[in-house]
Amino acid sequence: MRHIMVMNPKGGCGKSTIATNIAAYYADAGKRVSLADYDPQGSSLAWLERRPGDRPHIAGLDAFNEGLRHLPRNSDIVVLDAPARSHGKELTNLIRHAGTIIVPVMPSPIDMQAVTKFVDEIKQVGKVERHQVRIALVANRVKENTMIFEELDEFLEEQKVPYVAVLREAQNYIRAYTRGLGIFELPEYLAWPDLETWDPLIEWLKSRRSRPRNTDFY
């Protein structure tokens, strides 16, 4: 059973968008997927309520109120949508459930500053120090060929954490979310520009670089 957590100290950075799209990708690939929503806003669960019945099933968990006590034991992939502003003991407890952590970063000075401190804090968690968790950074909601994206791109390249993908700001994410779909489930003629930006992230998730040692491989 693989646990992939999407987390960031700030709200509004696109955690739920990335979490729901990862869940949809693995479900569409034939994996048994559970989506655990730790955020009190419940954006991932709201997306799941919109999901059409003819799409591959994803089990939803209200982790904010119930934790993972109802997690199906036959799950292949567990995607965890972490809450914002997690620090200290709460952060340590969340990371205890993760094997892979994806940190989306928005193109703004405030977001970059927040992520610097957040990654430093994550690295001090015992499970991370023991290399039992793999972490990656993703530039999210970017407009390419802008000065702020160039600044974000340079900033992420300088971090001592893998920087694996650049996801653009696009209406396809809204189209998919409102239908309970992932962008992988939209018509290819519509979604192809965004599918291409996801390729590096999916490639990283499939690679051994994203996995702690001695774990199952998906």
C-alpha positions in Angstrom: 0.0 0.0 0.0 1.6 3.3 -1.1 0.9 6.6 0.7 1.3 9.8 -1.4 0.7 13.1 0.6 0.2 16.5 -0.9 1.1 19.2 1.6 2.0 22.9 1.9 1.8 25.4 4.8 -0.4 27.8 2.9 -4.0 27.5 1.7 -4.9 28.1 -1.9 -1.8 26.6 -3.4 -3.6 23.8 -5.3 -3.1 20.9 -2.9 -6.5 19.4 -3.5 -6.2 19.9 -7.3 -3.0 17.9 -7.3 -4.3 15.3 -4.9 -7.5 14.6 -6.8 -5.7 14.4 -10.1 -3.2 11.9 -8.7 -6.0 9.8 -7.3 -7.8 9.9 -10.7 -4.7 9.0 -12.6 -4.0 5.9 -10.5 -7.7 4.9 -10.5 -7.8 5.2 -14.3 -4.7 3.0 -14.4 -6.5 0.2 -12.6 -5.2 0.7 -9.1 -7.5 0.5 -6.0 -7.3 4.1 -4.8 -8.3 5.8 -1.5 -8.4 9.6 -1.1 -8.0 10.9 2.4 -9.0 14.5 3.0 -7.4 16.0 6.1 -8.4 19.6 5.1 -11.4 21.0 7.1 -12.7 22.6 3.9 -13.2 19.1 2.4 -12.4 20.1 -1.2 -11.2 16.6 -2.2 -14.3 15.0 -0.8 -16.5 17.6 -2.5 -14.8 16.6 -5.8 -15.4 12.9 -5.1 -19.1 13.6 -4.5 -19.2 14.9 -8.1 -17.5 11.9 -9.6 -19.6 10.1 -12.2 -20.6 6.5 -11.4 -19.1 5.2 -14.6 -15.6 6.3 -13.7 -13.1 4.1 -11.8 -14.0 4.0 -8.1 -12.1 6.0 -5.6 -12.8 5.5 -1.9 -13.2 8.7 0.1 -12.1 9.2 3.7 -13.0 12.1 6.0 -9.5 12.1 7.6 -10.1 15.5 9.2 -12.7 14.0 11.5 -11.9 10.3 11.5 -8.3 9.8 10.5 -7.5 6.7 8.5 -9.6 4.3 10.6 -11.9 3.4 7.7 -9.1 3.0 5.1 -9.8 0.0 2.9 -7.1 -2.6 3.6 -7.0 -3.6 -0.1 -6.0 -0.1 -1.2 -3.0 0.1 -3.6 -2.7 3.8 -3.5 -3.6 6.2 -0.7 -3.6 9.9 -1.6 -3.6 12.2 1.4 -4.7 15.8 1.0 -3.0 17.5 4.0 -4.4 20.6 5.8 -2.7 24.0 5.6 -0.8 25.4 8.5 0.5 22.1 9.8 3.5 22.4 12.1 5.1 20.8 15.1 3.5 17.6 16.4 0.6 17.8 13.9 3.1 17.9 11.0 5.1 14.9 12.5 1.9 12.9 12.9 0.8 13.6 9.3 4.2 12.6 7.9 4.0 9.4 9.8 1.4 8.3 7.2 3.4 9.3 4.2 5.9 7.6 2.0 6.0 10.2 -0.7 5.4 13.9 -0.2 4.6 16.4 -3.0 4.8 20.1 -2.1 3.2 22.5 -4.6 4.6 26.0 -4.7 2.8 29.0 -6.2 4.7 31.8 -8.1 4.7 34.4 -5.4 7.4 35.7 -2.9 5.2 34.8 0.0 4.7 31.3 -1.1 8.4 30.8 -1.8 9.3 32.1 1.7 6.8 29.9 3.4 8.0 26.8 1.5 11.6 27.4 2.5 10.7 27.3 6.2 8.3 24.4 5.6 10.8 22.2 3.8 13.4 22.9 6.5 10.9 21.8 9.1 9.9 18.6 7.2 13.6 17.6 6.9 13.9 17.6 10.7 11.1 15.1 11.1 12.7 11.8 12.1 11.0 9.7 9.4 12.4 12.1 6.8 15.8 12.2 8.4 15.9 8.4 8.1 15.1 8.6 4.4 11.8 6.8 4.9 10.0 9.5 3.0 10.7 11.1 -0.4 9.9 14.7 -1.1 9.5 16.6 -4.3 8.6 20.2 -5.2 6.1 21.2 -8.0 5.7 24.6 -9.4 1.9 25.1 -9.6 -0.5 27.4 -11.3 2.2 29.1 -13.3 2.1 31.4 -16.3 5.2 30.7 -18.3 7.3 33.6 -19.8 6.6 35.8 -16.8 9.2 37.3 -14.5 7.6 35.8 -11.4 7.7 32.3 -12.9 11.4 32.8 -13.8 12.0 33.8 -10.2 10.1 30.7 -8.9 11.9 28.4 -11.4 15.3 29.6 -10.2 14.2 29.4 -6.5 13.1 25.8 -6.9 16.2 24.7 -8.8 18.3 26.0 -5.8 16.4 23.9 -3.2 18.0 20.7 -1.9 14.8 18.8 -2.7 13.9 17.4 -6.2 12.0 19.9 -8.3 10.1 17.6 -10.7 7.3 19.4 -12.6 5.8 22.7 -13.7 2.0 22.8 -13.8 0.4 25.7 -15.6 -2.6 27.7 -14.6 -5.4 26.4 -16.9 -9.2 26.2 -17.1 -8.9 22.4 -17.6 -8.5 21.9 -13.9 -11.7 23.8 -13.2 -13.5 21.8 -15.9 -12.3 18.5 -14.4 -12.9 19.4 -10.8 -16.5 20.5 -11.4 -17.2 17.1 -13.0 -15.4 15.0 -10.4 -12.8 14.1 -13.0 -9.0 14.3 -13.4 -7.5 16.0 -16.4 -6.4 12.5 -17.5 -10.1 11.8 -17.9 -10.9 14.8 -20.1 -10.9 14.5 -23.9 -7.3 14.4 -25.1 -7.9 17.1 -27.7 -8.8 19.4 -24.8 -6.4 18.3 -22.1 -3.2 17.6 -24.0 -1.3 20.8 -23.0 -1.8 19.9 -19.4 -1.2 16.2 -19.8 2.3 17.1 -21.1 3.1 19.1 -18.0 2.1 16.2 -15.8 4.4 13.7 -17.6 7.5 14.6 -15.5 5.6 14.3 -12.2 4.1 10.9 -13.2 7.5 9.7 -14.3 9.0 10.7 -11.0 6.1 9.0 -9.1 6.8 5.8 -11.0 10.5 5.9 -10.4 12.4 4.5 -7.5 13.6 8.0 -6.7 10.1 8.7 -5.3 10.0 5.6 -3.1 11.5 4.8 0.3 13.5 1.6 0.2 11.9 -1.8 0.8 8.4 -0.7 -0.3 6.0 -1.9 -2.9 6.5 -0.2 -6.3 3.8 1.5 -8.4 
